[in-house]
Amino acid sequence: MWSGNFVIARALSDEIPPIQTAFWRWAIALLALAPFAARGLWQHRSAIRAHAGYITVVGLLGMTLFNTLIYIAGQTTSATNLALIAAASPVLIAVFAAVGGERLSRLRVAGMLLALVGVVALVAKGSVTVLLGLDFAVGDLWMIAAMCTFAGYSALLKRKPKEIPAVVFLAATVLFGLVMLLPAQLVSLAVEGGFSPTGGNLSALAYIGIASSALAFFVWNKAVELIGATRAGVVYYLQPVCVAGLAYLAIGEASTLAQFACMGLIIAGVVLSSSRR
C-alpha cells in the first residue's frame, strides 16, 4: 500500500502543491476511519484528553510532517535519491528504538544490513558509477528530515496507551495531525491557489487517503505494537520489491536478472532479521 503511495505522490507533484496533497490525504483518511472510530473517539474522550500531549507529538511526526516533507522533497530531488534516503529509514527506526530500550540482536542487525545492501544495489542498478554520479539537492535534506520524523513516530508507537483501541488511536492522531496541518493548508491556498480536480488526481488522492493512509498506517501501528519498531521497520525494505511487482502488473515493466538478485538479498535480509534464532 505504501509502495503505491510513492508512485502516485511523484505523479501528483506537478498538479497539486505538496502541502495540499498531504492535507487532503489525511482528510480523506479521517473520513475513511470515521465509520469505525467515531463512536470510540467519544467513548474514549477522557483517555484521549489524558494523553493529549503524547497524541499531539505522534500526530505531528507521523501525520503533519512525515508525508508533507516527502512531497516537498519530491519537487527538488530525483526519485533515485528519495529511494536511497528512504532505505535508511529502518536503520533510523532501530536507533530510535534502541534509545527507547528495545534490544537489537546481532541476527537482526545482520539482516538489516543485508537488506540495506540489497536496496542500495537495486536503486543503483548494481553500478558504483550510478551511486558516485548522484547529484544531491535541497530536496534530499527534506527527505532526511522526513525519515527522522517517521523513525520517531514508529519508536513512539510502543508507548501507545493500551486503554485506547488501535483504530481510535489512529483516528485521534490523524485528527490532531490534520488540525496542526490546517494553518499551512490555508497559507498554501492563499499563496499557491487550489488545484483543478480531475478524475485522475481525485482517484489518486482517494488511493493515498484510504489505502496508503487509513489502512497502511493502521496495519503498521499494529505491527509495531505486536513485534516492535525495529523488527517491523526491516519490512520497510520490501517496498522496492513491491514497486517492481506493481510496475510489472500495471505497465508490464519486466525486471532484469540483476534486479531479481537484489530483490533476493532484500527478502533474505528481512527473513534473517525476523528470525528468532
SEPA-340505 format. One record per residue (C-alpha): residue in three letters; residue number from 1; x, y, z. Coordinates in steps of 0.1 Angstrom, whole numbers, padded with zeros to 4 digits. Example, Ala and Ser with C-alpha at 12.3 -4.5 7.8 and 13.67 -1.06 7.14 Angstrom:
SEPA-340505
R_ALA_1_0123_-0045_0078
R_SER_2_0137_-0011_0071
//
This chain:
SEPA-340505
R_MET_1_0000_0000_0000
R_TRP_2_0029_0024_0007
R_SER_3_0046_0014_-0025
R_GLY_4_0017_0027_-0045
R_ASN_5_0018_0059_-0025
R_PHE_6_0054_0067_-0036
R_VAL_7_0044_0062_-0073
R_ILE_8_0013_0083_-0070
R_ALA_9_0029_0111_-0049
R_ARG_10_0055_0116_-0076
R_ALA_11_0028_0118_-0103
R_LEU_12_0008_0144_-0083
R_SER_13_0038_0167_-0077
R_ASP_14_0031_0188_-0108
R_GLU_15_-0007_0190_-0103
R_ILE_16_-0012_0196_-0065
R_PRO_17_0010_0216_-0041
R_PRO_18_0027_0193_-0016
R_ILE_19_0010_0207_0015
R_GLN_20_-0024_0204_-0001
R_THR_21_-0016_0168_-0011
R_ALA_22_-0008_0160_0025
R_PHE_23_-0038_0178_0038
R_TRP_24_-0064_0161_0015
R_ARG_25_-0047_0128_0021
R_TRP_26_-0053_0129_0058
R_ALA_27_-0088_0145_0054
R_ILE_28_-0098_0115_0032
R_ALA_29_-0082_0091_0057
R_LEU_30_-0102_0106_0086
R_LEU_31_-0134_0102_0066
R_ALA_32_-0125_0066_0059
R_LEU_33_-0118_0060_0096
R_ALA_34_-0149_0078_0108
R_PRO_35_-0174_0049_0105
R_PHE_36_-0151_0027_0126
R_ALA_37_-0138_0052_0151
R_ALA_38_-0163_0080_0156
R_ARG_39_-0181_0063_0185
R_GLY_40_-0148_0052_0200
R_LEU_41_-0135_0087_0199
R_TRP_42_-0164_0099_0220
R_GLN_43_-0163_0069_0243
R_HIS_44_-0126_0072_0250
R_ARG_45_-0125_0110_0251
R_SER_46_-0113_0110_0287
R_ALA_47_-0083_0088_0278
R_ILE_48_-0075_0109_0247
R_ARG_49_-0076_0140_0268
R_ALA_50_-0053_0125_0294
R_HIS_51_-0028_0115_0267
R_ALA_52_-0033_0146_0246
R_GLY_53_0004_0156_0248
R_TYR_54_0016_0122_0236
R_ILE_55_-0010_0120_0208
R_THR_56_-0001_0155_0197
R_VAL_57_0036_0146_0193
R_VAL_58_0027_0114_0174
R_GLY_59_0003_0132_0152
R_LEU_60_0028_0159_0144
R_LEU_61_0056_0134_0135
R_GLY_62_0035_0108_0116
R_MET_63_0008_0129_0100
R_THR_64_0016_0166_0099
R_LEU_65_0053_0163_0090
R_PHE_66_0062_0129_0075
R_ASN_67_0044_0128_0042
R_THR_68_0044_0166_0038
R_LEU_69_0082_0166_0039
R_ILE_70_0083_0137_0013
R_TYR_71_0060_0157_-0010
R_ILE_72_0082_0188_-0006
R_ALA_73_0113_0167_-0012
R_GLY_74_0099_0152_-0044
R_GLN_75_0098_0187_-0060
R_THR_76_0135_0193_-0060
R_THR_77_0153_0159_-0060
R_SER_78_0152_0127_-0080
R_ALA_79_0133_0095_-0073
R_THR_80_0166_0077_-0070
R_ASN_81_0177_0099_-0042
R_LEU_82_0144_0096_-0025
R_ALA_83_0146_0058_-0026
R_LEU_84_0182_0058_-0013
R_ILE_85_0174_0081_0016
R_ALA_86_0142_0061_0024
R_ALA_87_0164_0030_0026
R_ALA_88_0179_0044_0057
R_SER_89_0146_0046_0075
R_PRO_90_0148_0011_0091
R_VAL_91_0182_0019_0105
R_LEU_92_0169_0052_0120
R_ILE_93_0139_0033_0134
R_ALA_94_0163_0008_0150
R_VAL_95_0185_0036_0165
R_PHE_96_0154_0054_0179
R_ALA_97_0140_0021_0193
R_ALA_98_0174_0012_0209
R_VAL_99_0175_0046_0226
R_GLY_100_0140_0038_0239
R_GLY_101_0152_0005_0254
R_GLU_102_0144_-0021_0226
R_ARG_103_0171_-0047_0223
R_LEU_104_0189_-0053_0189
R_SER_105_0202_-0088_0184
R_ARG_106_0232_-0095_0161
R_LEU_107_0210_-0115_0138
R_ARG_108_0185_-0086_0134
R_VAL_109_0214_-0062_0127
R_ALA_110_0229_-0086_0102
R_GLY_111_0196_-0090_0084
R_MET_112_0190_-0052_0084
R_LEU_113_0224_-0046_0068
R_LEU_114_0219_-0074_0042
R_ALA_115_0185_-0059_0032
R_LEU_116_0201_-0024_0031
R_VAL_117_0228_-0036_0007
R_GLY_118_0201_-0052_-0015
R_VAL_119_0181_-0019_-0016
R_VAL_120_0211_0003_-0024
R_ALA_121_0222_-0022_-0051
R_LEU_122_0187_-0023_-0066
R_VAL_123_0183_0015_-0067
R_ALA_124_0218_0020_-0081
R_LYS_125_0212_-0008_-0107
R_GLY_126_0243_-0026_-0093
R_SER_127_0266_0002_-0105
R_VAL_128_0290_0021_-0083
R_THR_129_0292_0047_-0111
R_VAL_130_0255_0054_-0106
R_LEU_131_0260_0060_-0069
R_LEU_132_0290_0082_-0074
R_GLY_133_0272_0102_-0100
R_LEU_134_0242_0111_-0079
R_ASP_135_0236_0149_-0076
R_PHE_136_0223_0159_-0042
R_ALA_137_0198_0187_-0039
R_VAL_138_0179_0207_-0012
R_GLY_139_0151_0180_-0015
R_ASP_140_0175_0155_0000
R_LEU_141_0176_0174_0032
R_TRP_142_0138_0175_0033
R_MET_143_0138_0137_0027
R_ILE_144_0163_0131_0056
R_ALA_145_0140_0152_0078
R_ALA_146_0110_0131_0067
R_MET_147_0129_0098_0076
R_CYS_148_0138_0112_0110
R_THR_149_0101_0121_0117
R_PHE_150_0090_0086_0106
R_ALA_151_0116_0069_0128
R_GLY_152_0105_0090_0158
R_TYR_153_0068_0082_0151
R_SER_154_0075_0045_0149
R_ALA_155_0096_0044_0180
R_LEU_156_0069_0063_0200
R_LEU_157_0042_0038_0189
R_LYS_158_0054_0013_0215
R_ARG_159_0041_0037_0242
R_LYS_160_0006_0038_0228
R_PRO_161_-0019_0039_0257
R_LYS_162_-0034_0004_0260
R_GLU_163_-0068_0017_0270
R_ILE_164_-0073_0033_0236
R_PRO_165_-0082_0008_0208
R_ALA_166_-0059_0008_0177
R_VAL_167_-0084_0023_0153
R_VAL_168_-0095_0050_0177
R_PHE_169_-0058_0059_0184
R_LEU_170_-0051_0062_0147
R_ALA_171_-0082_0084_0142
R_ALA_172_-0071_0106_0171
R_THR_173_-0036_0110_0157
R_VAL_174_-0049_0118_0123
R_LEU_175_-0074_0144_0137
R_PHE_176_-0046_0160_0158
R_GLY_177_-0022_0160_0128
R_LEU_178_-0048_0174_0104
R_VAL_179_-0056_0203_0128
R_MET_180_-0018_0211_0130
R_LEU_181_-0016_0210_0092
R_LEU_182_-0046_0233_0087
R_PRO_183_-0027_0266_0090
R_ALA_184_-0001_0255_0064
R_GLN_185_-0030_0244_0041
R_LEU_186_-0047_0279_0044
R_VAL_187_-0014_0296_0036
R_SER_188_-0008_0273_0006
R_LEU_189_-0043_0281_-0007
R_ALA_190_-0037_0318_-0003
R_VAL_191_-0003_0318_-0019
R_GLU_192_-0004_0290_-0045
R_GLY_193_-0042_0287_-0051
R_GLY_194_-0061_0254_-0052
R_PHE_195_-0058_0227_-0078
R_SER_196_-0081_0217_-0107
R_PRO_197_-0098_0185_-0098
R_THR_198_-0098_0158_-0124
R_GLY_199_-0108_0121_-0124
R_GLY_200_-0071_0112_-0123
R_ASN_201_-0059_0133_-0094
R_LEU_202_-0091_0127_-0073
R_SER_203_-0086_0089_-0077
R_ALA_204_-0050_0093_-0067
R_LEU_205_-0059_0113_-0036
R_ALA_206_-0086_0086_-0027
R_TYR_207_-0060_0059_-0030
R_ILE_208_-0033_0076_-0008
R_GLY_209_-0060_0087_0016
R_ILE_210_-0077_0053_0021
R_ALA_211_-0051_0027_0012
R_SER_212_-0018_0044_0019
R_SER_213_-0030_0063_0050
R_ALA_214_-0060_0048_0068
R_LEU_215_-0053_0011_0060
R_ALA_216_-0015_0012_0058
R_PHE_217_-0009_0032_0090
R_PHE_218_-0034_0010_0109
R_VAL_219_-0015_-0022_0100
R_TRP_220_0018_-0005_0106
R_ASN_221_0008_0006_0140
R_LYS_222_-0005_-0029_0148
R_ALA_223_0028_-0044_0136
R_VAL_224_0049_-0021_0158
R_GLU_225_0026_-0029_0188
R_LEU_226_0030_-0066_0182
R_ILE_227_0066_-0071_0172
R_GLY_228_0084_-0038_0180
R_ALA_229_0096_-0009_0158
R_THR_230_0129_-0025_0148
R_ARG_231_0115_-0058_0136
R_ALA_232_0086_-0041_0118
R_GLY_233_0110_-0015_0103
R_VAL_234_0130_-0041_0085
R_VAL_235_0099_-0050_0064
R_TYR_236_0101_-0014_0051
R_TYR_237_0129_-0027_0029
R_LEU_238_0104_-0047_0009
R_GLN_239_0090_-0015_-0007
R_PRO_240_0113_-0016_-0038
R_VAL_241_0103_-0053_-0043
R_CYS_242_0066_-0043_-0042
R_VAL_243_0072_-0014_-0065
R_ALA_244_0088_-0037_-0090
R_GLY_245_0058_-0061_-0088
R_LEU_246_0033_-0032_-0092
R_ALA_247_0053_-0019_-0122
R_TYR_248_0051_-0053_-0138
R_LEU_249_0014_-0058_-0132
R_ALA_250_0004_-0022_-0141
R_ILE_251_0026_-0014_-0171
R_GLY_252_0043_-0047_-0179
R_GLU_253_0078_-0035_-0169
R_ALA_254_0099_-0066_-0165
R_SER_255_0128_-0069_-0141
R_THR_256_0164_-0079_-0150
R_LEU_257_0183_-0108_-0135
R_ALA_258_0204_-0083_-0116
R_GLN_259_0172_-0068_-0101
R_PHE_260_0160_-0102_-0091
R_ALA_261_0193_-0108_-0074
R_CYS_262_0190_-0076_-0054
R_MET_263_0154_-0084_-0045
R_GLY_264_0166_-0118_-0033
R_LEU_265_0191_-0100_-0010
R_ILE_266_0164_-0078_0004
R_ILE_267_0140_-0107_0011
R_ALA_268_0168_-0128_0026
R_GLY_269_0177_-0098_0049
R_VAL_270_0141_-0094_0060
R_VAL_271_0137_-0131_0067
R_LEU_272_0171_-0132_0086
R_SER_273_0162_-0101_0107
R_SER_274_0127_-0116_0115
R_SER_275_0141_-0149_0127
R_ARG_276_0143_-0156_0164
R_ARG_277_0173_-0179_0162
//
